[in-house]
Amino acid sequence: MWSTVACGRALKLVDLGGDGLAVLGTTRDELVLSGRLDYAQTRAWAEALWHAAPDADGLCWESRQAPGQTAVVLFEKRDDRLGGVARHELYADGPPDPFFYPQGLERLYQLGDKLDITIVI
């Protein structure tokens, strides 16, 4: 199912673009443009940022797969941090588009073509 998720409040996100990465001692190529073989390293960066910014709700950066679009990772709300997003703060912003309906399936195929992913049903 395809849905747009929104939050009922303004989010505090760590922006992984611009000069912020240089301050951290890394680059966009190392952190954002890395591939699946580097996921352990990028996960370690996310964990370090989670600890360094306890009031942050998540991370954002310019998407590698959809240039010009923003990718977001949200941190779960926990009692030991100020930041994070609780499940009840999120809602679907508009009706869902199920993949088993023709328009939803077509949208999925178009996204797969754009990202060079083969959809097998």
For each residue, the residues with C-beta under 8 A, 3 or more apart:
1: 96 97 98 99 104
2: 96 97 98 99 104 107 108
3: 92 94 96 97
4: 92 93 94
5: 90 91 92 93
6: 90 91 92 93
7: 11 85 89 90 91
8: 89 90 91
9: 89
10:
11: 7 57 58 74 85
12: 55 56 57 83
13: 56 57 58 59 60 72
14: 20 49 53 56 58 59 60
15: 18 20 60 61
16: 20 21 28 31 32 59 60 61
17: 20 21 28 60 61 62
18: 15 21
19: 22 23
20: 14 15 16 17 23 24
21: 16 17 18 24 26 27 28 31
22: 19 25 26 27
23: 19 20
24: 20 21 45 49
25: 22
26: 21 22 30 31 45
27: 21 22 30 31
28: 16 17 21 31 32 33 61
29: 32 33 34
30: 26 27 33 34 38 41
31: 16 21 26 27 28 34 42 45 61
32: 16 28 29 61 62 64
33: 28 29 30 64
34: 29 30 31 37 38 39 41 42
35: 38
36: 39
37: 34
38: 30 34 35 41 42
39: 34 36 42 43
40: 43 44
41: 30 34 38 44 45
42: 31 34 38 39 45 46
43: 39 40 46 47
44: 40 41 47 48
45: 24 26 31 41 42 48 49
46: 42 43 49 50 59 73
47: 43 44 50 51
48: 44 45 51 52
49: 14 24 45 46 52 53 56 59
50: 46 47 53 54 56 75 81
51: 47 48 54
52: 48 49
53: 14 49 50 56 83
54: 50 51 81 82 83
55: 12 81 82 83
56: 12 13 14 49 50 53 59 75 83
57: 11 12 13 74 75 83 84 85
58: 11 13 14 72 73 74 75 83 84 85
59: 13 14 16 46 49 56 72 73
60: 13 14 15 16 17 70 71 72 73
61: 15 16 17 28 31 32 70 71
62: 17 32 67 68 69 70 71
63: 66 67 68 69 70 71
64: 32 33 67 71
65: 115
66: 63 69 71 114
67: 62 63 64
68: 62 63
69: 62 63 66
70: 60 61 62 63
71: 60 61 62 63 64 66
72: 13 58 59 60
73: 46 58 59 60
74: 11 57 58 84 85
75: 50 56 57 58 81 83 84 85
76: 84 85 86
77: 81 83 84 85 86 89
78: 81 84
79:
80:
81: 50 54 55 75 77 78 84
82: 54 55
83: 12 53 54 55 56 57 58 75 77
84: 57 58 74 75 76 77 78 81
85: 7 11 57 58 74 75 76 77 89 90
86: 76 77 89
87: 90
88:
89: 7 8 9 77 85 86
90: 5 6 7 8 85 87
91: 5 6 7 8
92: 3 4 5 6 95 96
93: 4 5 6
94: 3 4
95: 92
96: 1 2 3 92
97: 1 2 3 101 103 104 107
98: 1 2 101 104
99: 1 2 104 105 108
100: 104 105
101: 97 98 104 105
102: 105 106
103: 97 106 107
104: 1 2 97 98 99 100 101 107 108
105: 99 100 101 102 108 109 121
106: 102 103 109 110
107: 2 97 103 104 110 111
108: 2 99 104 105 111 112 119
109: 105 106 112 113 119
110: 106 107 113 114
111: 107 108 114 115 117
112: 108 109 115 116 117 118 119
113: 109 110 116
114: 66 110 111
115: 65 111 112
116: 112 113
117: 111 112
118: 112
119: 108 109 112
120:
121: 105
